[in-house]
Amino acid sequence: MSARTTLACEIDLEAPGKRHGFLRLPHSTHESAYGFIPIPIAVIARGTGPTVLLVAGNHGDEYEGQVALGRLIREVEPAQVSGRLIILPAANFPAARAGRRVSPLDDGNLNRLFPGDPDGSITEQIANHIANILLPMCDAVIDLHSGGSSLMYTPSALIRRSDDAAHFARSVAALKAFGAPLSYVVIPGTNGGRTLSDTAFQRGVLHIGTELGGGGHATPEAIRIAERGIAGVLRHLGAADIPWDADAPTRPTRILDVRGADYYVHAPDPGVFEPLAELGAEVREGRPAGLIHHTETPWRAPTPVSFARDGVVLVKRWPGMTARGDCLFHLGTDTGL
């Protein structure tokens, strides 16, 4: 019995060739009684080979992947493909259109709502269609993220650790093929296990995620890393031959671990955050990570924040103003992979 969805796809995802259009999600409002939300989708297919789902705009304020997948749709032709590429460049379209992490329609964080619900909110319906209609078609998924408006990452790619040695080896190989400057391995089930990559992992679908930069903007460097990585993984999977990585650095990716709470630094107080470590820095347990300056009581000494372990700085908070509980940093540690 096939899964149920409220979304209708304008294009044929099964036939060979290149097509683009929209997933139509019915949405009746005061301004548009019989309207729909148009979620862009494209397919490029030829012959036999793996089906790869490429997703960006899962969070609407993460732009690097959206730019890279737009280029993929425009430039890649069926002759370059062996199998099928299904491309969602703005998966949470209402959020992407608004430039927000979450949807302005229902405050939905798409990457915390998988596997979704066909009878749920707008964002839950999108998650349901991706998880239960598109994902079962696929052999692999590339989910392109960055730090969004609140975080800045060292451009990196990530996978989930697996007890299945063969699956984990395939994931590590894909991570190396993406070739980000840094890569890391996370524990399954983070963020409640409600992410797209966790859903793919739970169903045995090869998955690779990214954190390409952030800060609410896109840099040429981060976009190029995304494009090279996409080309590298698609060639590695035998799905497409795209020359975007012809000028890629030969230096191998450094693969790190991200594990428990001691890898993270959170703000203990509200105020203005002054970081004392930069992205990519090697830090030590007990070293000062930052200072929280007290806006309402500036005569108070700033509150110091320290790292709880040794590691490499993968991400730091981008805005200066912070609240108690905000993530300020997270670290990685070498895996030897």
C-alpha positions in Angstrom: 0.0 0.0 0.0 1.5 3.3 -1.1 2.1 6.2 1.4 -0.5 9.0 1.5 0.5 12.6 0.7 -1.3 15.9 0.3 1.2 17.2 -2.2 0.9 16.7 -6.0 4.0 16.7 -8.2 3.7 18.5 -11.5 6.4 16.6 -13.2 7.0 12.9 -14.0 9.9 11.7 -11.8 10.1 8.3 -13.5 10.7 9.1 -17.2 14.1 9.8 -18.6 15.1 13.4 -19.4 15.2 16.7 -17.5 12.2 18.4 -16.1 11.4 21.0 -13.5 8.2 22.3 -11.9 6.6 22.3 -8.5 5.2 20.1 -5.7 1.8 21.6 -5.1 0.8 21.8 -1.5 -2.9 23.0 -1.2 -3.1 26.0 1.1 -6.4 28.0 1.4 -6.0 31.5 2.8 -8.0 34.7 3.0 -6.0 36.0 0.0 -6.1 32.8 -2.0 -9.1 30.4 -1.4 -7.9 27.7 -3.8 -4.2 28.4 -3.8 -1.2 26.1 -3.3 2.4 26.5 -2.0 4.8 25.9 -5.0 7.8 23.9 -3.8 10.4 23.7 -6.6 11.5 20.3 -7.8 13.5 19.0 -10.7 14.6 15.6 -12.0 17.5 14.7 -14.3 17.5 11.0 -15.4 19.1 8.7 -17.9 19.6 5.0 -18.1 20.3 2.8 -15.2 22.1 3.8 -12.0 21.4 5.0 -8.5 18.7 7.6 -7.6 20.1 10.4 -5.5 17.9 12.9 -3.6 19.6 16.3 -3.3 18.0 18.7 -0.8 18.6 22.3 0.2 16.5 25.0 1.9 15.5 22.5 4.6 16.2 25.5 6.7 15.3 28.6 4.8 18.2 30.9 6.0 20.8 28.4 4.8 21.7 29.6 1.3 24.8 27.8 0.1 23.0 24.6 -0.9 20.2 26.5 -2.4 22.6 28.3 -4.7 24.5 25.1 -5.6 21.4 23.1 -6.4 20.0 25.9 -8.5 23.2 25.7 -10.6 22.8 21.9 -10.8 19.3 22.2 -12.2 20.4 24.8 -14.8 23.6 23.3 -16.0 23.5 19.5 -15.7 22.1 17.6 -18.7 20.8 14.0 -18.9 23.9 12.9 -20.8 26.0 13.5 -17.7 23.7 11.3 -15.5 23.7 7.6 -15.0 20.5 7.0 -13.0 18.4 9.8 -11.6 18.9 13.0 -9.6 15.8 14.3 -7.8 16.5 17.9 -6.6 14.7 19.9 -4.0 16.5 23.3 -3.8 14.1 24.9 -1.4 12.5 22.1 0.5 10.8 24.2 3.2 9.7 26.8 0.5 7.8 29.1 2.9 10.9 29.4 5.1 13.3 29.8 2.1 11.1 32.5 0.6 11.1 34.4 3.9 14.8 33.7 4.6 14.0 32.2 8.0 15.1 29.0 9.6 11.4 28.1 10.3 8.3 28.5 8.2 6.4 31.8 8.7 3.2 29.9 8.1 3.3 27.5 11.1 6.7 28.1 12.8 7.7 24.7 11.6 11.3 23.6 11.7 11.3 21.0 8.8 14.5 19.3 10.1 12.8 18.5 13.4 9.6 17.2 12.0 10.5 14.1 10.1 9.0 11.6 9.2 6.1 14.1 9.0 2.3 13.7 9.0 0.0 14.0 6.0 -2.7 15.4 8.3 -0.4 17.7 10.2 0.8 21.3 9.8 2.1 22.7 6.5 5.7 21.8 7.4 4.8 18.3 8.6 3.1 17.7 5.3 6.3 18.6 3.5 8.3 16.3 5.7 5.8 13.5 5.1 6.1 13.8 1.3 9.9 13.9 1.4 10.2 11.0 3.9 7.4 8.7 2.6 7.2 9.5 -1.1 10.6 10.7 -2.3 13.0 9.0 0.0 11.8 5.4 -0.8 12.7 6.1 -4.4 16.3 6.8 -3.5 19.6 5.0 -2.9 21.3 8.1 -1.3 20.5 11.5 -0.1 22.6 14.6 0.1 21.1 17.1 2.6 22.9 20.5 2.3 22.9 22.7 5.5 24.9 25.5 7.0 24.7 27.4 10.3 21.9 29.7 9.2 21.5 33.0 10.8 22.8 32.2 14.3 25.8 30.0 13.7 29.0 30.0 11.5 30.6 26.7 10.7 33.9 25.7 9.3 32.7 24.4 5.9 32.2 20.7 6.6 30.2 17.5 5.8 28.9 14.9 8.2 27.6 11.4 8.5 26.1 9.3 11.3 28.0 6.5 13.1 26.7 3.0 12.5 27.1 -0.4 14.0 26.7 -1.8 10.5 30.3 -1.9 9.4 29.6 -2.1 5.7 27.1 0.8 5.8 29.5 2.9 7.9 32.3 2.2 5.4 30.1 3.3 2.5 29.3 6.5 4.5 32.9 7.3 5.2 33.8 6.8 1.6 31.1 9.2 0.6 32.3 11.7 3.2 35.8 11.5 1.7 34.4 11.9 -1.8 32.7 15.1 -0.7 36.1 16.4 0.3 35.1 19.3 2.7 38.0 20.8 4.6 36.7 19.2 7.8 34.2 16.4 8.2 32.7 14.8 11.2 30.7 11.8 12.5 27.7 12.3 14.8 25.8 9.9 17.0 22.4 8.7 15.5 19.3 10.1 17.2 20.6 13.7 17.8 17.8 16.3 17.7 15.3 13.7 18.6 16.0 11.6 15.6 13.6 13.8 13.6 16.0 15.0 10.9 16.0 14.1 7.3 19.4 12.5 7.6 18.4 10.5 10.7 15.3 9.3 8.8 17.4 8.2 5.9 19.8 6.5 8.4 17.0 4.6 10.1 15.8 3.3 6.7 19.2 2.2 5.6 19.6 4.9 2.9 23.1 6.2 2.4 23.1 9.8 3.6 25.6 12.7 3.8 24.8 16.1 5.4 26.7 19.4 5.4 27.3 22.5 7.4 28.8 24.8 4.8 29.1 28.1 6.6 26.3 30.3 7.8 25.8 33.6 9.4 22.7 34.3 7.3 24.8 34.8 4.1 26.6 32.8 1.5 30.3 33.2 0.6 31.9 32.2 -2.7 34.2 29.8 -0.8 31.4 27.9 0.8 29.4 27.7 -2.4 32.4 26.3 -4.2 33.0 23.7 -1.5 29.3 22.7 -1.9 29.6 22.4 -5.7 32.8 20.4 -5.5 31.4 18.2 -2.9 28.2 17.5 -4.8 30.3 16.6 -7.9 32.6 14.4 -5.9 29.9 12.4 -4.2 27.8 12.0 -7.4 30.8 10.7 -9.3 31.7 8.4 -6.4 28.2 7.0 -6.4 28.3 6.5 -10.2 25.3 8.8 -10.5 26.7 11.7 -12.6 29.9 13.1 -14.0 30.1 16.8 -13.4 33.4 18.7 -13.7 32.8 21.1 -10.9 35.5 19.6 -8.8 38.3 19.7 -11.4 40.1 22.4 -9.4 39.4 20.8 -6.0 42.3 20.8 -3.5 44.1 17.4 -3.2 44.3 17.7 0.6 42.1 14.9 2.2 39.3 15.8 4.5 40.0 15.7 8.2 37.3 13.5 9.9 36.3 14.4 13.4 33.9 13.0 16.0 31.1 15.0 17.7 29.7 13.2 20.7 28.3 14.2 24.1 27.4 17.4 25.9 31.0 18.3 26.7 31.6 19.0 22.9 29.2 22.0 23.2 29.5 25.4 24.9 26.2 27.2 25.9 25.6 30.7 27.2 25.1 30.7 31.0 23.7 34.2 31.0 22.1 36.7 28.5 24.2 39.5 27.1 26.7 40.3 24.4 28.9 37.4 23.4 32.6 38.0 22.8 34.2 34.9 21.3 37.8 34.1 22.3 38.4 31.3 19.8 38.1 31.2 16.0 36.8 28.6 13.6 39.2 25.7 13.1 41.2 26.5 16.2 42.7 23.7 18.4 41.5 24.4 21.9 42.1 22.8 25.3 39.8 21.9 28.2 39.5 24.8 30.6 40.6 27.4 28.0 38.5 30.5 27.9 35.9 30.2 25.1 34.3 33.6 25.4 32.9 36.3 27.6 29.2 37.3 28.2 29.0 41.1 28.7 26.0 42.3 30.7 24.0 44.8 28.8 21.7 45.9 31.6 24.4 46.0 34.3 27.6 46.9 32.5 29.4 47.6 35.8 29.4 43.8 36.4 32.4 41.8 35.3 31.7 39.8 32.1 30.8 36.1 32.7 33.6 33.8 31.4 32.8 30.7 29.5 35.3 27.8 29.1 35.7 24.7 26.9 34.9 21.5 28.7 37.3 19.4 26.6 40.1 19.5 24.0 39.0 19.7 20.4 38.8 21.6 17.1 36.3 24.5 16.8 33.7 23.4 14.2 31.1 26.2 14.9 30.7 29.4 16.8 27.7 31.7 17.4 27.4 34.5 14.9 25.2 37.2 16.4 26.7 39.2 19.3 23.5 39.3 21.4 22.8 36.0 23.1 20.4 34.5 25.6 20.9 31.9 28.3 21.0 28.5 26.6 22.2 29.6 23.2 24.9 27.4 21.6 28.2 29.4 21.5 30.6 26.7 20.2 30.8 23.1 19.4 33.9 21.0 18.9 35.1 17.9 17.2 37.9 15.5 18.0 40.0 13.4 15.7 38.7 9.9 14.7 41.7 8.6 12.8 39.5 7.6 9.9 
